[in-house]
Amino acid sequence: MRFPSMAAGRPNSAAALLLCCAAFAAAAAEPLPALRAQASGTTVSGVSSGAYMAVQMHVAHSATVAGAGVIAGGPYYCAQGSVFTAFYNCMTPGWWTPLPRAAALKAETDALSLSRQIDSVRHLENSRAWLFSGSNDHTVYREVVEGLRDFYAGYKVQVTLVTDKPAGHAMVTEVRGNKCGSSEPPFIVDCDYDAAGVLLQSLLGKLNPRAEKETGRLVRFDQSPYGNEDVSMDATGFVYIPQRCEKERCRIHIVFHGCRQGASDVGDEFVRYAGYNAWADTNNLIVLYPQVIKRFSPFTWNPRGCWDWWGYTGLDYHTQSGAQIRAVKGMIDRLAGG
């Protein structure tokens, strides 16, 4: 969401200190490695706003992205550039604020495909999607996730929908986090259910068992070549690199955190304990964790550190020219280089 320009005052000492710390963090982080990774067949997943971002990456770059895991997220372009529609129609729909119809959203998506603002929707056919709605999630209603299922059905995407777990609004794990029905920071819950492993196997096919102990390296990298705080991108992101992927060609999986779940809010809790890294070690999978931050400016208003799924970075946020989508695609291209 964008707001009219305001007169710029002199920055206070706290703001100057924050800017200094951000610049130092970016300078201290290493560049994202070029690992000759396999860009085609990339998969994505996310929680809440990250789930909506995963859907946007899947649809906008369907020639590259082969599938999406979606925890508490809804249809592509659901918000249609409106923060009001995002908050009401696309999270808690009701009589006066209904979820947009799948057919209407499909028509808009088809138009974007014809105008080449996104990849041809033909690439979506027979791609895969794994969708999850916790029965104790009162932040994003089950109806919203079912709306995404209906949207994907229009493109013959192979969809798996899970709705029988008593999870709150959070990343669901087998052994880590708050009580299962919780919806509190760091938004990781222990439901005796390995959502990361289940969704990866749904998107990628049968996998080797996860590693008992992680042996890869978690790298904090400089995100500044891809996006900056003007579009709510953090100075640094994370990538998990299994030992074999240092020398062998590996696939890429991208994980988008939810609101108030980025490193600036919860440290490395999400990137270490969401459950992906142990599966990556035994299945030659590079896991990319791009990061966004809270942003309070006249032009970018993102007070909860959410990925942009309603238009705070511009009206093209959901297309290939959207600032955050371009940033993440640049990271894919970098990992595939070298």
C-alpha positions in Angstrom: 0.0 0.0 0.0 1.4 3.4 -0.9 0.7 6.7 0.7 1.2 10.4 -0.4 4.6 11.9 0.0 5.3 13.7 3.3 7.8 16.4 4.1 11.1 14.7 5.0 12.5 15.6 8.4 16.0 15.3 9.6 16.7 11.7 10.6 17.0 11.1 14.3 19.9 9.3 16.0 18.0 6.0 16.4 17.1 5.9 12.7 20.7 6.8 11.8 22.0 4.0 14.0 19.6 1.5 12.4 20.8 2.5 8.9 24.4 2.1 10.0 23.7 -1.4 11.5 21.9 -2.5 8.3 24.8 -1.3 6.2 27.3 -3.1 8.4 25.3 -6.3 8.3 25.2 -6.3 4.5 28.9 -5.5 4.3 29.7 -8.4 6.7 27.6 -10.9 4.8 29.1 -12.8 1.9 27.7 -12.8 -1.6 25.1 -15.3 -2.5 27.2 -18.2 -3.9 27.0 -19.2 -7.6 26.6 -23.0 -7.4 25.5 -24.1 -10.9 22.2 -25.1 -9.3 19.3 -26.4 -11.5 17.0 -23.4 -12.0 14.3 -25.3 -13.9 12.1 -27.3 -11.6 12.6 -24.9 -8.7 9.9 -25.2 -6.0 8.6 -22.7 -3.5 6.7 -22.7 -0.2 5.7 -20.2 2.5 3.6 -19.3 5.5 0.8 -16.7 5.5 2.1 -13.7 3.5 4.9 -16.0 2.5 2.3 -18.4 1.2 0.8 -15.8 -1.0 4.3 -14.9 -2.2 5.0 -18.5 -3.0 1.8 -18.6 -5.1 2.9 -15.4 -6.9 6.3 -16.8 -7.7 4.7 -20.1 -9.0 2.3 -18.3 -11.3 4.5 -15.4 -12.5 7.5 -17.7 -13.2 5.7 -21.0 -14.0 8.3 -21.9 -16.7 10.9 -22.1 -13.9 8.9 -22.9 -10.7 7.4 -26.3 -10.8 5.3 -26.3 -7.7 4.2 -24.5 -4.5 3.7 -25.4 -0.9 1.1 -23.1 0.7 0.5 -22.9 4.4 -2.4 -20.5 5.1 -2.5 -18.7 1.8 -5.0 -18.0 -0.9 -5.5 -17.5 -4.7 -3.1 -15.6 -7.0 -3.9 -11.8 -7.2 -6.6 -12.2 -4.5 -6.0 -8.7 -3.0 -6.0 -7.0 -6.4 -3.9 -4.2 -5.2 -6.0 -3.4 -2.1 -4.9 -3.7 1.5 -8.6 -3.7 2.5 -9.4 -6.6 0.2 -6.3 -8.4 1.4 -7.2 -8.1 5.1 -10.9 -8.9 4.8 -11.8 -10.7 1.6 -8.6 -12.7 1.3 -8.0 -13.6 5.0 -11.4 -13.6 6.8 -14.1 -13.5 4.1 -17.7 -12.9 5.1 -21.1 -11.9 3.7 -20.0 -8.3 2.8 -16.4 -9.1 2.0 -16.5 -12.3 -0.1 -13.5 -14.2 -1.3 -13.0 -13.2 -5.0 -14.3 -15.9 -7.4 -11.8 -18.3 -8.8 -13.2 -17.7 -12.3 -12.7 -13.9 -12.1 -9.1 -14.3 -10.8 -8.4 -16.9 -13.6 -9.6 -14.3 -16.2 -7.2 -11.7 -14.8 -4.3 -14.3 -14.8 -5.0 -15.3 -18.4 -4.9 -11.6 -19.4 -1.5 -11.2 -17.7 -0.3 -14.3 -19.5 -1.4 -13.0 -22.9 0.3 -9.6 -22.2 3.5 -11.5 -21.2 3.6 -9.9 -17.7 3.8 -13.5 -16.4 4.9 -16.8 -18.0 2.4 -18.6 -20.2 -0.2 -20.2 -18.0 0.2 -23.4 -20.0 3.3 -24.1 -17.8 1.0 -24.5 -14.8 -0.7 -27.5 -16.2 0.4 -30.6 -14.3 2.6 -28.6 -12.0 2.0 -29.4 -8.3 0.6 -27.6 -5.2 0.4 -28.7 -1.6 -2.0 -26.7 0.5 -2.5 -26.6 4.2 -5.1 -25.0 6.5 -4.9 -25.6 10.3 -8.2 -26.2 12.0 -7.2 -23.7 14.7 -6.1 -21.0 12.2 -8.4 -18.1 12.8 -6.2 -15.6 10.9 -6.6 -17.1 7.4 -9.9 -19.0 7.0 -10.0 -22.5 5.5 -12.3 -21.0 2.8 -9.4 -18.9 1.5 -7.1 -22.0 1.1 -10.0 -23.8 -0.6 -10.3 -20.8 -2.9 -6.7 -21.4 -4.0 -7.5 -25.0 -4.7 -10.3 -23.9 -6.9 -8.1 -21.4 -8.7 -5.4 -24.0 -9.4 -8.1 -26.4 -10.6 -8.7 -24.1 -13.5 -5.2 -24.8 -14.7 -5.2 -28.6 -14.0 -2.5 -28.2 -11.3 -2.1 -31.4 -9.2 -3.3 -30.3 -5.8 -3.1 -31.9 -2.4 -5.1 -30.2 0.4 -4.5 -30.9 4.1 -7.1 -29.7 6.6 -7.2 -32.3 9.4 -4.4 -30.9 11.7 -5.3 -28.8 14.8 -2.7 -26.2 13.9 -2.9 -22.5 14.5 -1.5 -19.8 12.1 2.1 -20.9 11.9 4.7 -23.2 10.4 3.9 -26.8 11.4 6.6 -29.1 12.6 7.0 -32.5 14.2 9.1 -31.6 17.3 9.7 -27.9 17.5 7.8 -24.8 18.6 4.8 -23.6 20.5 1.7 -25.7 21.2 0.0 -26.9 18.1 -3.0 -24.6 18.2 -0.9 -21.5 18.9 -0.7 -18.4 16.6 2.2 -16.6 18.5 5.8 -15.7 17.6 7.9 -17.2 16.2 4.9 -18.8 14.5 6.4 -22.3 14.6 4.2 -25.0 16.2 4.7 -28.6 17.3 1.9 -30.6 15.9 3.7 -34.0 15.6 3.5 -33.3 11.8 6.5 -32.6 9.6 4.9 -30.1 7.1 8.2 -29.3 5.4 8.9 -33.0 4.7 5.4 -33.7 3.6 5.2 -30.8 1.2 8.7 -31.4 -0.3 7.7 -35.0 -1.1 4.4 -33.8 -2.5 6.2 -31.4 -4.8 9.3 -33.3 -5.7 8.3 -37.0 -5.4 9.7 -39.7 -3.2 12.7 -38.4 -1.2 15.4 -40.0 0.9 14.8 -39.9 4.7 15.8 -36.7 6.3 19.2 -36.4 7.9 19.4 -37.2 11.7 22.0 -34.4 12.0 22.4 -31.5 9.6 25.8 -31.4 7.9 25.4 -28.5 5.4 26.2 -24.9 6.0 23.7 -22.1 6.7 25.0 -19.0 4.9 23.9 -15.4 5.7 24.3 -13.6 2.4 24.1 -10.0 1.1 20.7 -9.3 -0.4 21.5 -5.7 -1.6 22.3 -6.7 -5.2 18.7 -7.9 -5.5 16.6 -5.5 -3.5 16.8 -2.9 -0.7 14.8 -1.5 2.1 12.8 0.8 -0.3 10.9 -2.4 -1.3 11.1 -3.8 2.3 14.0 -6.2 1.5 16.3 -7.0 4.4 20.0 -6.3 4.1 20.8 -10.0 4.3 19.1 -13.4 3.5 19.9 -17.0 4.2 20.7 -20.0 2.1 21.2 -23.6 3.3 23.8 -25.5 1.2 24.3 -29.3 1.7 27.8 -30.5 1.4 27.2 -32.3 -1.9 25.7 -29.1 -3.4 29.1 -27.3 -3.1 30.3 -29.4 -6.0 27.3 -31.2 -7.5 24.3 -29.7 -9.4 21.3 -29.4 -7.0 17.7 -28.4 -7.2 16.5 -25.2 -5.4 13.6 -24.8 -3.0 12.7 -21.3 -1.8 11.0 -20.7 1.5 9.1 -17.5 2.3 8.6 -16.6 6.0 5.4 -15.1 7.2 4.6 -11.7 8.7 6.7 -11.0 11.9 8.6 -14.1 11.2 11.7 -12.8 9.3 15.2 -12.7 10.9 14.7 -9.1 12.0 11.9 -10.3 14.3 12.7 -13.9 15.3 16.5 -14.2 14.5 17.4 -17.5 12.8 14.5 -19.5 14.5 12.6 -19.9 11.2 15.5 -20.7 9.0 16.9 -23.3 11.4 13.8 -24.9 12.8 11.1 -24.8 10.1 12.2 -28.3 9.1 13.6 -28.0 5.6 17.3 -28.3 6.1 17.5 -31.9 7.3 15.6 -32.9 4.1 17.9 -30.8 2.0 21.0 -32.6 3.2 19.9 -36.0 2.0 18.2 -34.9 -1.2 20.6 -32.5 -2.9 18.4 -29.5 -2.3 19.6 -25.9 -1.8 17.1 -24.1 0.4 16.9 -20.3 -0.1 15.4 -18.1 2.6 15.0 -14.6 1.3 14.1 -12.0 3.9 11.8 -8.9 4.1 11.6 -6.4 7.0 9.2 -3.9 8.5 9.2 -0.7 6.6 7.6 2.7 7.6 8.0 5.2 4.9 5.6 7.5 2.9 6.0 5.2 -0.1 6.3 1.7 1.5 4.1 0.9 4.5 4.8 -2.6 5.7 4.5 -2.5 9.5 4.5 -6.2 10.1 7.3 -7.3 7.8 5.1 -9.1 5.3 5.8 -10.1 1.8 4.0 -7.9 -0.7 0.8 -9.6 -1.8 -1.4 -6.5 -1.9 0.7 -3.9 -3.6 2.8 -1.8 -1.2 5.8 -2.0 -3.6 3.7 -1.0 -6.7 0.8 -2.1 -8.8 2.9 -4.7 -10.6 3.8 -6.5 -7.4 2.3 -9.8 -8.6 4.0 -9.9 -12.0 7.5 -10.6 -13.2 8.3 -6.9 -13.0 7.3 -6.7 -9.3 10.2 -5.6 -7.2 10.2 -8.5 -4.8 9.5 -11.1 -7.5 12.4 -9.7 -9.5 14.6 -9.8 -6.4 13.9 -13.5 -5.8 14.3 -14.4 -9.4 17.7 -12.7 -9.4 18.7 -15.0 -6.5 17.6 -18.0 -8.5 19.7 -16.9 -11.4 22.7 -16.3 -9.2 22.5 -19.8 -7.6 22.2 -21.3 -11.1 25.4 -19.4 -12.2 29.0 -20.2 -11.8 
